[in-house]
Amino acid sequence: MNRIIILRHIESEANRSGVGLGRSDSPPTTLGLRQMDRTVAALIDDPITRVVTSPLTRARVLAEAIAESHDVTAVPDDDLLELDVGELEGLEWPIVRQRFADFLQQWRGDDSVSAPMPGGESLLDVLSRSRTVFDDLAQDDSDGTALIVTHNFVVKMLVVHALAMPHHAWRRIDTGLAGITVFRIADGVPALVSLNDRNHLKGLD
């Protein structure tokens, strides 16, 4: 591929409610659907030839809308699922701080990538499964742009991976809803073009 675009999903009901969200299949909000329309329009002139997506609705509907506008098929891939947050799923942060103080201490530390969510995954688990998707696309020598539609922590870890950054640098990467991150690919090597571009959403937030 000549380029790889990594796109975070649109707003879901759980995002709007501010609760912990991992594998729950929370539906898009009205704002999320408006974000989808803007994102489809923003990418309409890109020569997108491959679309790979998390199967969760908040990512899949966005991927399918973009794929349809380019006359390609969005392919779901479980390796692009969000971090499994385990027992934190659906909890508000005050409750998380009360129930999981020991975990949060480790999560805030230098080795946060190795800390598994209680009953769930670690960020290293996310990286291990998702980077294969990115690497396969980067090694694809066909012309065009590949699109990955996925989730917050997956985007962060893929950017860390693509730029060969220290794993703990994930905290330094911002990933807004429907944010567009673009890599140019040359000889299989990614170079960052833009990070978390949300200019297409002006006036919505």
LUMMI-992011 format. One line per 4 residues: number of its first residue (from 1); for each residue y negated, z, x of N, C-alpha, C. Coordinates in steps of 0.05 Angstrom, whole numbers, m for minus. Layout:
<nodes>
NUM	Y Z X Y Z X Y Z X ~ ...
</nodes>
This chain:
<nodes>
1	24 0 17 0 0 0 m25 0 18 ~ m46 m12 7 m72 m12 22 m87 14 17 ~ m83 26 m7 m97 51 m14 m78 68 m31 ~ m82 94 m29 m69 113 m48 m91 130 m60
5	m91 131 m87 m109 148 m102 m93 172 m112 ~ m103 196 m107 m91 220 m119 m111 230 m140 ~ m101 234 m164 m117 241 m187 m107 266 m200 ~ m125 285 m204 m116 309 m219 m118 303 m249
9	m101 317 m264 m99 313 m293 m125 320 m307 ~ m126 313 m333 m148 319 m350 m146 348 m361 ~ m167 357 m374 m168 385 m384 m147 389 m406 ~ m132 411 m404 m113 419 m425 m123 444 m439
13	m109 451 m461 m116 475 m476 m115 500 m458 ~ m95 501 m441 m92 524 m423 m115 525 m403 ~ m123 502 m392 m146 502 m374 m171 513 m388 ~ m175 505 m413 m199 514 m427 m197 544 m433
17	m173 554 m437 m170 582 m443 m170 600 m418 ~ m168 588 m395 m169 603 m370 m145 620 m364 ~ m121 611 m373 m97 626 m367 m81 612 m346 ~ m62 627 m334 m45 616 m313 m29 592 m323
21	m30 570 m309 m17 545 m318 m1 533 m296 ~ 25 531 m301 43 517 m282 58 495 m296 ~ 83 502 m305 100 483 m317 97 480 m347 ~ 81 497 m360 77 495 m388 65 468 m395
25	74 456 m417 64 430 m424 41 432 m444 ~ 18 441 m434 m5 446 m451 m19 419 m458 ~ m25 415 m483 m36 389 m491 m65 385 m483 ~ m74 360 m480 m102 356 m473 m121 365 m495
29	m145 372 m486 m167 379 m505 m182 353 m512 ~ m201 356 m531 m218 333 m537 m234 325 m513 ~ m244 345 m498 m258 339 m473 m240 324 m453 ~ m215 333 m452 m195 320 m434 m192 291 m441
33	m191 285 m466 m187 257 m474 m212 240 m468 ~ m235 253 m469 m260 239 m460 m260 235 m430 ~ m250 255 m416 m246 251 m387 m227 228 m381 ~ m206 225 m396 m187 204 m393 m201 177 m396
37	m216 173 m417 m230 148 m422 m249 141 m399 ~ m264 160 m389 m282 156 m367 m267 148 m341 ~ m244 161 m337 m228 156 m313 m215 128 m313 ~ m205 121 m336 m194 94 m339 m216 73 m332
41	m240 77 m343 m262 58 m338 m269 58 m308 ~ m269 82 m296 m277 84 m268 m258 69 m249 ~ m232 67 m257 m212 55 m240 m204 26 m248 ~ m219 15 m268 m210 m10 m280 m211 m33 m260
45	m229 m32 m240 m231 m54 m221 m214 m50 m196 ~ m200 m27 m194 m182 m22 m171 m156 m38 m175 ~ m146 m51 m154 m121 m66 m157 m97 m48 m157 ~ m94 m32 m178 m72 m13 m180 m46 m27 m187
49	m26 m25 m170 m1 m38 m174 22 m19 m178 ~ 18 6 m171 39 26 m175 27 52 m186 ~ 40 65 m205 30 90 m216 54 109 m218 ~ 51 132 m205 71 153 m206 58 178 m216
53	71 193 m234 59 215 m248 77 239 m252 ~ 65 262 m252 79 286 m263 86 280 m292 ~ 110 289 m301 117 285 m329 103 302 m349 ~ 88 322 m340 74 339 m359 51 324 m373
57	47 330 m399 30 313 m416 2 310 m405 ~ m10 331 m395 m37 330 m385 m41 310 m363 ~ m20 305 m348 m21 284 m327 m10 258 m337 ~ 11 259 m352 25 234 m360 8 216 m378
61	m7 228 m397 m23 211 m415 m45 197 m400 ~ m56 210 m380 m76 198 m363 m64 175 m347 ~ m41 180 m335 m28 160 m319 m20 136 m336 ~ m10 140 m360 m2 118 m377 m26 102 m386
65	m49 115 m391 m72 100 m399 m83 82 m377 ~ m83 92 m352 m91 77 m330 m71 54 m324 ~ m46 61 m325 m25 40 m320 m27 18 m340 ~ m31 24 m366 m34 4 m386 m57 m15 m381
69	m79 m4 m371 m103 m20 m366 m99 m39 m342 ~ m77 m34 m326 m71 m51 m303 m45 m66 m307 ~ m34 m64 m331 m9 m78 m338 14 m71 m319 ~ 16 m45 m313 39 m34 m298 51 m11 m313
73	72 0 m304 86 23 m317 82 48 m301 ~ 75 70 m315 73 96 m302 101 108 m300 ~ 109 115 m276 136 126 m270 134 156 m267 ~ 147 171 m284 147 201 m281 164 210 m258
77	156 230 m244 171 241 m221 168 271 m220 ~ 190 285 m223 189 314 m223 178 326 m197 ~ 179 311 m176 168 321 m150 138 325 m151 ~ 125 315 m172 96 317 m175 88 339 m196
81	108 354 m205 102 376 m223 85 397 m209 ~ 70 412 m225 53 433 m214 70 456 m202 ~ 58 471 m185 70 496 m175 82 512 m198 ~ 107 520 m195 120 537 m214 109 566 m210
85	92 575 m228 79 601 m224 96 624 m235 ~ 120 618 m245 138 639 m253 127 658 m274 ~ 128 684 m267 119 704 m286 89 704 m292 ~ 74 689 m277 45 688 m282 38 667 m303
89	57 652 m312 52 631 m332 40 643 m357 ~ 17 632 m365 4 640 m390 m11 666 m390 ~ m13 679 m366 m27 705 m364 m56 701 m357 ~ m73 718 m368 m101 718 m360 m103 733 m334
93	m124 726 m318 m126 737 m291 m129 768 m290 ~ m143 780 m308 m143 810 m307 m115 822 m309 ~ m98 810 m325 m71 820 m327 m55 814 m302 ~ m59 791 m290 m46 784 m265 m54 805 m243
97	m79 811 m241 m88 830 m221 m76 858 m225 ~ m72 865 m250 m60 891 m256 m30 892 m250 ~ m16 871 m258 13 872 m256 24 864 m228 ~ 9 847 m214 19 835 m190 1 839 m166
101	m8 864 m163 m27 870 m141 m15 865 m114 ~ 10 871 m110 23 867 m84 25 838 m77 ~ 33 822 m97 34 793 m92 7 782 m86 ~ m14 790 m100 m41 779 m96 m51 786 m68
105	m43 808 m57 m51 815 m30 m39 795 m10 ~ m14 788 m14 m2 768 3 m14 741 m1 ~ m19 734 m26 m30 708 m34 m58 704 m21 ~ m73 725 m18 m100 723 m6 m99 723 25
109	m75 727 36 m73 729 65 m69 702 79 ~ m66 703 105 m64 679 122 m38 663 116 ~ m18 677 106 8 664 102 13 659 72 ~ m9 652 58 m7 648 29 12 625 22
113	15 605 39 32 582 32 61 590 31 ~ 69 612 44 97 620 44 103 641 22 ~ 82 649 7 86 670 m13 95 658 m39 ~ 120 662 m48 128 651 m74 115 666 m97
117	107 651 m117 98 664 m141 121 681 m152 ~ 115 704 m164 137 721 m175 154 705 m195 ~ 179 700 m187 197 685 m203 192 655 m202 ~ 176 646 m183 169 617 m181 170 606 m153
121	153 587 m148 153 572 m122 131 582 m103 ~ 133 574 m78 112 576 m59 98 549 m56 ~ 75 550 m43 61 525 m37 76 507 m18 ~ 92 520 0 109 504 18 130 489 2
125	140 501 m19 159 488 m37 146 463 m50 ~ 121 466 m59 107 444 m71 103 421 m50 ~ 95 429 m26 91 409 m5 117 394 2 ~ 139 409 4 164 397 11 173 375 m8
129	168 380 m34 178 359 m53 157 337 m58 ~ 132 344 m58 111 324 m65 105 305 m42 ~ 107 314 m18 99 296 5 117 272 7 ~ 142 274 m3 159 250 m2 149 228 m19
133	136 235 m41 124 214 m59 101 200 m44 ~ 84 216 m32 61 205 m18 71 188 6 ~ 89 198 22 98 184 45 112 158 38 ~ 128 158 17 141 133 8 120 111 1
137	99 119 m12 78 100 m20 63 91 5 ~ 58 109 24 43 102 48 59 82 65 ~ 85 84 64 102 66 79 108 40 65 ~ 101 38 40 104 13 25 85 m8 36
141	96 m30 47 78 m50 60 67 m71 41 ~ 71 m68 15 59 m87 m4 30 m82 m8 ~ 15 m102 m16 m14 m100 m21 m19 m85 m47 ~ m43 m75 m49 m51 m61 m74 m56 m32 m70
145	m62 m18 m92 m68 10 m93 m47 25 m109 ~ m37 47 m98 m19 64 m112 m34 88 m123 ~ m27 97 m147 m40 119 m161 m19 141 m165 ~ m27 165 m156 m11 190 m161 m27 207 m180
149	m16 214 m203 m29 232 m222 m14 259 m223 ~ m27 280 m216 m13 305 m212 m31 329 m218 ~ m27 352 m204 m38 377 m211 m53 390 m188 ~ m67 411 m194 m85 425 m175 m72 431 m148
153	m51 446 m148 m39 455 m122 m25 431 m109 ~ m14 413 m124 m2 389 m112 m23 373 m97 ~ m46 368 m110 m67 353 m97 m75 367 m71 ~ m80 393 m72 m88 407 m48 m68 404 m25
157	m42 407 m31 m22 405 m10 m19 377 0 ~ m22 357 m18 m20 329 m9 m43 322 9 ~ m67 331 4 m90 326 21 m85 339 49 ~ m76 364 49 m70 378 73 m49 362 89
161	m29 352 76 m8 337 89 m18 310 100 ~ m33 296 83 m42 269 91 m61 270 116 ~ m77 292 118 m96 295 139 m85 311 162 ~ m60 319 161 m47 335 182 m63 360 188
165	m72 373 167 m88 398 169 m69 421 170 ~ m78 444 181 m62 469 179 m57 475 149 ~ m33 484 143 m26 489 115 m45 508 101 ~ m55 528 116 m72 548 103 m99 536 95
169	m105 512 104 m131 499 97 m132 490 68 ~ m111 494 53 m111 486 25 m134 499 9 ~ m142 523 17 m164 537 3 m190 523 6 ~ m193 506 26 m219 492 31 m221 466 16
173	m202 460 m1 m202 434 m15 m207 440 m45 ~ m228 428 m55 m235 431 m84 m222 409 m100 ~ m211 416 m123 m197 396 m139 m205 400 m168 ~ m226 386 m177 m234 387 m205 m217 371 m223
177	m218 378 m249 m203 362 m269 m212 333 m268 ~ m193 315 m268 m198 286 m267 m213 278 m241 ~ m211 294 m221 m224 287 m195 m207 266 m181 ~ m221 247 m169 m208 224 m156 m210 227 m125
181	m187 227 m112 m186 228 m83 m173 202 m73 ~ m186 189 m53 m177 163 m44 m171 163 m15 ~ m148 151 m8 m140 147 20 m137 117 25 ~ m148 108 47 m142 81 58 m117 83 75
185	m99 64 73 m74 65 88 m74 42 108 ~ m70 48 134 m68 27 154 m44 34 172 ~ m24 16 172 0 20 187 14 46 179 ~ 13 52 154 26 76 143 10 102 148
189	m13 100 160 m29 124 166 m52 126 147 ~ m55 149 133 m77 152 113 m103 161 126 ~ m125 150 117 m151 160 124 m167 166 99 ~ m180 189 98 m194 198 74 m219 181 70
193	m221 170 46 m245 155 38 m263 172 20 ~ m252 186 1 m268 204 m16 m250 226 m26 ~ m263 249 m32 m248 273 m40 m260 284 m66 ~ m243 287 m86 m251 300 m111 m276 288 m124
197	m277 262 m124 m300 248 m136 m299 251 m167 ~ m320 262 m178 m322 266 m207 m347 254 m218 ~ m359 236 m204 m384 223 m213 m381 209 m240 ~ m356 200 m245 m351 185 m270 m352 203 m294
201	m353 230 m289 m352 249 m311 m380 261 m317 ~ m400 250 m305 m427 262 m309 m434 262 m338 ~ m445 285 m347 m453 288 m375 m431 299 m393 ~ m406 302 m382 m384 312 m399 m381 342 m396
205	m385 352 m372 m380 381 m366 m402 398 m377
</nodes>
